[in-house]
Amino acid sequence: MAATPAPSSLPEPDAIIVGAGLSGLVAAAELVDAGKRVVIVEQEPEASLGGQAHWSFGGLFLIDSPEQRRMGVKDSLELAKQDWDGTAGFDRDEDEWGRRWADAYLEFAAGEKRAWLHEKGVRFFPIVGWAERGGYNAIGHGNSVPRFHITWGTGPGVLAPFIARVQAGAAAGLVEFRHRHRVDELVVESGAVVGVRGAVLDADAAGRGEPSNRNVVADFELRAAAVVVASGGIGGNHELVREFWPERMGPAPEELLSGVPAHVDGRMLPIAERAGARLVNGDRMWHYTEGITNWDPVWPMHGIRILPGPSSLWFDAEGRRLPVPLFPGFDTLGTLEHIVSTGHAHSWFVLTQKIIEKEFALSGSEQNPDLTGKDLKLLADRLGSGAPGPVEAFKQHGVDFVVADTLPELFEGMRAISPDVPIDTENIEREIVARDRELDNEFSKDLQLTAVRGARKYRGDKLIRVATPHRILDPKAGPLIAVKLHVLTRKSLGGIQTDLESRALAGDGSVVPGLYAVGEAAGFGGGGVHGYRALEGTFLGGCLFTGRAAGRSIARG
Ligand SMILES: Cc1cc2nc3c(=O)[nH]c(=O)nc-3n(C[C@H](O)[C@H](O)[C@H](O)COP(=O)(O)OP(=O)(O)OC[C@H]3O[C@@H](n4cnc5c(N)ncnc54)[C@H](O)[C@@H]3O)c2cc1C
């Protein structure tokens, strides 16, 4: 290995940012605004600029927005705080900073967040989505009201203004990108972080999100008064996910799909720890239970999350209906815990064509070409009849889908793709027939049907998200569909503990001089702004908020 440190073309920068995902780019954009000089060090090729956010659905959590009001939703900071507290369940000493970040973030989401983004050209789809509906009592987990604002342009639409700002900074000589530079060490002198050291990786023609080589061709060292760790979480590294898997959830499933590219590898976290930062809440993670195998994968074990409406019937691997209130889209981690307790890694949705057409959204920019491409004609197709193109493609090509006209054929298909687990199809049939009988009245003892009817009281759900209640066995609603669902890794809710300026904190609570952490690497603020569970749309928002805080703090000096 050559050991020639590659010099920076800038004079010593004001900051080095490790990671060119959303959080790093936001920090860089703030620094550019302040006229500061930045080097952005990124292990992946330029093709992957923007990191995970590029792939994201672009859903943002906002409180009492004009979009909510236009849809007839009454929201308030108090209601959102009630929801956040019930969801987070903060209960640890180390939650002190997470709680503070949560309060600050709620103020941001109810206050300047929308105007700040709007001023940068970010716009939202007018129908606000209702994620994590909860299903417990008013102080329990979940969103009391719809708050998931889909960015016009999805993830790339969130990234666009920050990429533009940073690229303008590069054109003005304030920003230097160092792609294929992997940080392996933070340089510490007299207790302060003063730079980074690492490996220059071989050039790679990998496309966006594809894994790239790790062949080292040189060393590098860069120095600056501030280093910002913006390196993302651990979801692409299943070894780490398993190592930190919380005991309270039971053993980690044997099979996991990856909801994030391989570069979400968690390597920077112990590197920051060695430089004096405190890592907290490593056992808090956010993984989905509605993962399907991508028939057209970009990264290893690539899975896509179904963002489900509430009508599909949910069965475990052996054919038992999931307990109340584990309905689709209600309680992600509650459902995960339950599925893990069955001893199997998968579960099943059983639904109709009529449900799939209205209720299956696939999370990810590439799965929503209408919203991502701001294509009104395609969008009109989504609102019309038939399943959206990408959903239909999964129905046709996806290995997890069974489509059939009759229940016996459906069960045969389910057995064929799950040969090792006996499925109690008699029970599934009994559940479906019983549930269908409950449709004779406008009211029912079946809480899922009651929830479906309640959801349709919200205009947005009635318009595009929740199918008119109908019998699963009504041939006019068919064909029948079964989907084998896998656990999909996604987000880390713990990370480097930080104060409200995104400065990394040491174990004794003091600031580690020169070191900042933002985005998922910082547990989206404080090492765990979400506590145990998340309200959705709070991850991109956490990158915006923590990245902005770091950039402004460094710019102030
Ligand atoms: C499909 C999908 C859908 C999503 N949808 C939503 C949504 O609708 N709403 C929402 O709020 N969130 C969503 N998210 C989550 C959100 O996109 C991420 O949590 C967020 O983008 C993370 O950004 P980040 O800047 O913290 O990290 P990343 O985007 O992971 O960027 C980190 C960067 O650091 C680089 N890096 C890491 N280590 C090193 C090192 N040692 N040296 C150099 N470089 C390094 C990595 O290569 C990477 O480019 C979604 C995510 C995915 C994948």
Ligand as a Chemical Component Dictionary entry (heavy atoms), coordinates in Angstrom:
data_LIG
# 
_chem_comp.id                   LIG 
_chem_comp.type                 NON-POLYMER 
_chem_comp.pdbx_formal_charge   0 
_chem_comp.three_letter_code    LIG 
# 
loop_
_chem_comp_atom.comp_id 
_chem_comp_atom.atom_id 
_chem_comp_atom.alt_atom_id 
_chem_comp_atom.type_symbol 
_chem_comp_atom.charge 
_chem_comp_atom.model_Cartn_x 
_chem_comp_atom.model_Cartn_y 
_chem_comp_atom.model_Cartn_z 
_chem_comp_atom.pdbx_ordinal 
LIG C1  C1  C 0 -35.588 3.154  0.793 1  
LIG C2  C2  C 0 -35.545 4.153  1.918 2  
LIG C3  C3  C 0 -36.686 4.902  2.191 3  
LIG C4  C4  C 0 -36.656 5.852  3.217 4  
LIG N1  N1  N 0 -37.736 6.669  3.385 5  
LIG C5  C5  C 0 -37.708 7.622  4.347 6  
LIG C6  C6  C 0 -38.780 8.544  4.490 7  
LIG O1  O1  O 0 -39.740 8.551  3.712 8  
LIG N2  N2  N 0 -38.712 9.448  5.502 9  
LIG C7  C7  C 0 -37.660 9.515  6.372 10 
LIG O2  O2  O 0 -37.659 10.353 7.273 11 
LIG N3  N3  N 0 -36.601 8.684  6.223 12 
LIG C8  C8  C 0 -36.593 7.752  5.235 13 
LIG N4  N4  N 0 -35.514 6.934  5.069 14 
LIG C9  C9  C 0 -34.364 7.064  5.995 15 
LIG C10 C10 C 0 -33.413 8.182  5.600 16 
LIG O3  O3  O 0 -33.293 8.246  4.203 17 
LIG C11 C11 C 0 -32.033 7.952  6.229 18 
LIG O4  O4  O 0 -32.160 7.678  7.602 19 
LIG C12 C12 C 0 -31.138 9.168  6.036 20 
LIG O5  O5  O 0 -31.099 9.531  4.681 21 
LIG C13 C13 C 0 -29.732 8.901  6.569 22 
LIG O6  O6  O 0 -28.887 9.976  6.157 23 
LIG P1  P1  P 0 -27.430 10.162 6.773 24 
LIG O7  O7  O 0 -26.873 11.390 6.174 25 
LIG O8  O8  O 0 -27.477 10.088 8.244 26 
LIG O9  O9  O 0 -26.613 8.858  6.331 27 
LIG P2  P2  P 0 -26.350 8.132  4.850 28 
LIG O10 O10 O 0 -27.358 8.537  3.861 29 
LIG O11 O11 O 0 -26.215 6.710  5.188 30 
LIG O12 O12 O 0 -24.964 8.750  4.421 31 
LIG C14 C14 C 0 -23.769 8.416  5.080 32 
LIG C15 C15 C 0 -22.621 8.486  4.104 33 
LIG O13 O13 O 0 -21.402 8.332  4.836 34 
LIG C16 C16 C 0 -20.516 7.533  4.084 35 
LIG N5  N5  N 0 -19.549 6.914  5.020 36 
LIG C17 C17 C 0 -19.822 6.052  6.016 37 
LIG N6  N6  N 0 -18.691 5.715  6.662 38 
LIG C18 C18 C 0 -17.678 6.383  6.055 39 
LIG C19 C19 C 0 -16.272 6.428  6.264 40 
LIG N7  N7  N 0 -15.670 5.728  7.225 41 
LIG N8  N8  N 0 -15.526 7.209  5.440 42 
LIG C20 C20 C 0 -16.122 7.941  4.434 43 
LIG N9  N9  N 0 -17.449 7.906  4.192 44 
LIG C21 C21 C 0 -18.221 7.152  5.002 45 
LIG C22 C22 C 0 -21.440 6.505  3.419 46 
LIG O14 O14 O 0 -20.825 5.929  2.294 47 
LIG C23 C23 C 0 -22.657 7.369  3.075 48 
LIG O15 O15 O 0 -22.594 7.917  1.785 49 
LIG C24 C24 C 0 -35.493 5.996  4.031 50 
LIG C25 C25 C 0 -34.352 5.233  3.751 51 
LIG C26 C26 C 0 -34.365 4.327  2.697 52 
LIG C27 C27 C 0 -33.113 3.558  2.387 53 
# 
loop_
_chem_comp_bond.comp_id 
_chem_comp_bond.atom_id_1 
_chem_comp_bond.atom_id_2 
_chem_comp_bond.value_order 
_chem_comp_bond.pdbx_ordinal 
LIG C1  C2  SING 1  
LIG C2  C3  SING 2  
LIG C2  C26 DOUB 3  
LIG C3  C4  DOUB 4  
LIG C4  N1  SING 5  
LIG C4  C24 SING 6  
LIG N1  C5  DOUB 7  
LIG C5  C6  SING 8  
LIG C5  C8  SING 9  
LIG C6  O1  DOUB 10 
LIG C6  N2  SING 11 
LIG N2  C7  SING 12 
LIG C7  O2  DOUB 13 
LIG C7  N3  SING 14 
LIG N3  C8  DOUB 15 
LIG C8  N4  SING 16 
LIG N4  C9  SING 17 
LIG N4  C24 SING 18 
LIG C9  C10 SING 19 
LIG C10 O3  SING 20 
LIG C10 C11 SING 21 
LIG C11 O4  SING 22 
LIG C11 C12 SING 23 
LIG C12 O5  SING 24 
LIG C12 C13 SING 25 
LIG C13 O6  SING 26 
LIG O6  P1  SING 27 
LIG P1  O7  DOUB 28 
LIG P1  O8  SING 29 
LIG P1  O9  SING 30 
LIG O9  P2  SING 31 
LIG P2  O10 DOUB 32 
LIG P2  O11 SING 33 
LIG P2  O12 SING 34 
LIG O12 C14 SING 35 
LIG C14 C15 SING 36 
LIG C15 O13 SING 37 
LIG C15 C23 SING 38 
LIG O13 C16 SING 39 
LIG C16 N5  SING 40 
LIG C16 C22 SING 41 
LIG N5  C17 SING 42 
LIG N5  C21 SING 43 
LIG C17 N6  DOUB 44 
LIG N6  C18 SING 45 
LIG C18 C19 SING 46 
LIG C18 C21 DOUB 47 
LIG C19 N7  SING 48 
LIG C19 N8  DOUB 49 
LIG N8  C20 SING 50 
LIG C20 N9  DOUB 51 
LIG N9  C21 SING 52 
LIG C22 O14 SING 53 
LIG C22 C23 SING 54 
LIG C23 O15 SING 55 
LIG C24 C25 DOUB 56 
LIG C25 C26 SING 57 
LIG C26 C27 SING 58 
# 
